[in-house]
Amino acid sequence: MPSKLCSVAVASAGAYAAVQTFVSPSGLPEVRDQQVASRQLRGAAGPAPTAAAPAGTTALLALGAAGAAATAVKTTRHVAVRSRVVRQAAAVAEKTFTKVPASVKPGVVTGQALVDLLDYAKEKGFAIPGVNIVGTSSINACMEAAKKAGGPIMVTFSKGGGQFIAGKAADNTDDAASIAGTIAGALHVRQVAKLYGVPVILHTDHCQKAWLPWFDGLLEASEEHFQKHGEPLFSSHMLDLSEEPLEENIAICKKYLERMAKINLLLEMELGITGGEEDGVDNSDVDSSRLYTQPEEVWQVYEALSSVPNGNFTVAAAFGNVHGVYAPGNVSLKPEILHNTQKYIKEKLGCESDKPVKFVFHGGSGSSQEDIQYAIKAGVIKMNIDTDTQWAFWDGVNQYQKKNVDYLQGQIGNPEGPEKPNKKYYDPRMAMRAGEESMAARLVKAMEDLNCVDVL
């Protein structure tokens, strides 16, 4: 395959021939000069022009050679820089953890590595924060927190979050923008996750029955990615069919798990209803009895989904969970439901494990440390957090504005002088970075609450 230097030489010689057509005194092609150009093409060190060649020809050839040399130097420098970046990324990717299973590496975790990671979390008694994001800033804040805490992180896309990433003005007919934005966010994570040196789970949040076209679009993207790379684009997806009859909920989940199992995608399903409102899902008026799942219901799910070959799943069983933050006493969590369920299913299976089910804790924002720890002991391996991190991001931006308010009243003029520019203060990156830092700090606290610190 021709080298870049050869390509540059060809381009230079071609440019010379074109110019020579215009400078030729007779207006006819200069055969002799074209022969010289041909020699240039055949070898980077071809014979010099003959004495009979016009001075202009020699000058143009020299100019072309100089240009080729200069371009080659720039190309060499570019290749060197690119090679250094690739080596750095490879070094991070080759990083090995000393505590987690060997299958778990820095970057996006899928398939068996994901199952190993979740089993490890259940065994060691920690849970992974599942964080809703709305753009690359909140995505990066998640991975920054994980890097600081020394634990894995789950980056979670909602349908509305995906649409926001694509842009609110983008055409969302048939969920096109929601699908495209969610995929774009996932590709961003895949491009940079390894540079943070932590395991990252790519997950999508509540998908009710009316939103299945969004779910289908994401599955298609993972199937295409699997064909090309041997793993799905995402790590896992959630189906929230809790508003449907239990039998229908289980049947649809099983149907999708059969499809997902073929490409090593994990399914999260929901039983019971998470109260409150979040990102288009409003259960604020639901009957309180539906906020609590019964052990028999979880067993029906476990029995059906366990029958799927290569099927892996987690269960978001409701135990009084509510989206949002409420005054103390307004939410009554009963994590003992999870303990009772584990005991019930262990007896059904006759197995040795005290925690056969991997549970998910929804509506984690505002929960007490006591409830969180008791839920983890019942086999919770992931806790969703959104409201608290939304506030943290906003608070970081707000505090930045308050601190620099005198520099944010106009493009010119501040306490240092009427002609002093303020560009470095109103550069959007400044306020956004303040939001990222605040969100990352809140997430580190969440990871401490979840025992998800120094676990790699």
Salt bridges, closest charged atoms under 4 A:
ASP119 OD1 - LYS358 NZ 3.01
GLU123 OE2 - LYS124 NZ 3.96
GLU144 OE2 - LYS148 NZ 3.16
GLU144 OE1 - ARG433 NH1 2.79
ASP175 OD1 - LYS159 NZ 3.27
ASP205 OD1 - HIS206 NE2 3.86
ASP216 OD1 - ARG259 NH1 3.88
GLU223 OE2 - ARG259 NE 2.71
GLU224 OE2 - LYS228 NZ 3.31
GLU231 OE2 - ARG190 NH1 2.97
ASP240 OD2 - HIS206 ND1 2.71
GLU248 OE2 - LYS209 NZ 2.40
GLU268 OE1 - HIS203 NE2 2.99
GLU268 OE2 - HIS362 NE2 2.65
GLU268 OE1 - LYS382 NZ 2.96
GLU270 OE1 - HIS206 ND1 3.34
GLU278 OE1 - HIS323 NE2 3.35
ASP354 OD1 - LYS346 NZ 2.49
ASP388 OD2 - ARG442 NH2 2.85
ASP427 OD2 - ARG429 NH2 2.75
GLU436 OE1 - ARG433 NH1 3.09
GLU437 OE2 - ARG433 NE 3.49
ASP449 OD1 - LYS445 NZ 2.86
